[in-house]
């Protein structure tokens, strides 16, 4: 575990794996001369007794190694929102029905017929593409800025 920041909630409980990883940060602080052995023992006692993220951060917040970990950690990237997935799924239904009907009619007639589903496909593709680009180029960057600002504010508490 590199940081407690991924939990987000300071009241989230921690276990032995997190305590062990954070003890390593304290050990490195002793090796680098940021804290002495007496302070190390006191902080380890507090860390081992910590039950929540907030309790554990109390003994690490003033250490440069912990701050470097927090600073280097980028918030996880946003995935494709569900509404974009549902938009394309919803568009695929009428397009599939129209193409299916056209294919059946084409198979039942002797000569080639006009590909009329294009009148359904093109508008839906244009709308879907425009909304997807708007999400990628406008909405997503704004959300990323908000997330980074929340993370920065949380670190400065």
N, C-alpha and C positions, 0 to 999 in steps of 0.2 A: 504494500500500500504506500503510495507516494504522499498522500495528503488526506486530511479529513474533509477537505473542501467538497469532495464529490457527494458527500452526504447532504450538504445544503442546510439541513435542520440541525441546530446546535443541541437539540434535545434528543437526537437520535442516539440510541445505545451503541456502545462499542464492545468488542470482545477481545480475547487474548491475541488473535493475529494482529489486530490494529495496535494493541498495547506493545507488542513485541517490536513492530516496525517503528513505532514512535520512540521506544527506548533506544533504538539504534541512532536516532537523531540526537538524543541526549548524550549518548556515548561519543558521538562524533564531536559534539560541542565541548566535551571535556578534552578530547584529543587536540582540538584546535585552540584550547585555552579560553573559551568564552565563559565557562563556568568551572568551579573547582569541585573536588570530590564530595565535599559536604553538601554543596548545593545540588550536585548530581543525585546524591542519595535522597535528599528531600523531594526533589522533582520526580524521581522514579517512584517513590512511595505514593506521591499524589497521583501519578500516571497509572500506577497499578490499581489504585483505588477508584480511579475514574470510571464512571458508568456511562457518561454521555460524551458527545463530541465537544461540547462546551467545557466540560471538566478537563478534558485532555488538552484542549487548546490553551488553557490557562497557563500551563507549564512550558508551552512551546512558543508562544506568540512573540517573545522578545529575542528569539534566536535567529541569527542571519540564515542558517541553513534551512530552517523551516520557511522563512520568508522567501528564500530563493525557490523553494519547491512550489510555494503558492504562486509566485510571480511567473514561473515558467509554465505553469499549467494553464492551458487554453481550455475554455469551456468546450464541451463536446459539440460537434457540428449538428446542426438541425437536419433531420431527415426530411424526406418529401412528406408534406402534410397530408393527412387523411382526405381532406376535401379535394385535393388534386387527384388522388387515386380514385376517389368516388366519381369525380367529374369525368375522367376518361372511361371508367367502367360504365357510367351512365350513357356516355356518348357511344360506346361500342355496341350497346343493345339495339338502338334503332338503325345504326349503320349495318350491323350484322343481319337484322331482319330484312332490310331493303336489299342488300346484296344477295341474301338467300332467295328472296322472292324473284329477283332479277335472274338469278342462276336457274331457278326452276322454269321460269318462263322461257329463258334462252334454250334450255334443254328440250322443251316441249314444242318449240317452233322450228320451222325449217331453216330460216335464214338468220343472220346476225341481227340483233335488235339494239337500239340505242341504249347506252349505259346510263339510264336515268338515275340510279342511286348517287351519281356524282353531285346531284342537287341537294342531297342530304349530307354527304361526306364533306364537301368543301366548307359549308358554313360551320359545321360542328368542329372540323379540324382547325379552322381559323379562330373560332372562339376559344377552343381548348388550348391552342398554342399561345394565343394572346394572354390568357389567364395564367398559364404556366410560366411564361416569360415575366409577367408582372410579379408573380410570386417569387421567382428567382432573382429578379433584378431590383425590385422595390421592397416587397414585404420582408423577404428573408434578411437582407442587409439591415433593415430597421430592427428586426427581432434580434439579430446578432449584437447590434449596438446596445440594445436594452439589456440583454443578458450580460454582456461585458460590464456595463455600468452597474448592474445589480451586484455582480461578483466583486467589482472594485469597492463598492460601498460596504459590502459585507466584510471584506478584508480590513477595511479601515475602522471598523467598530472597535 
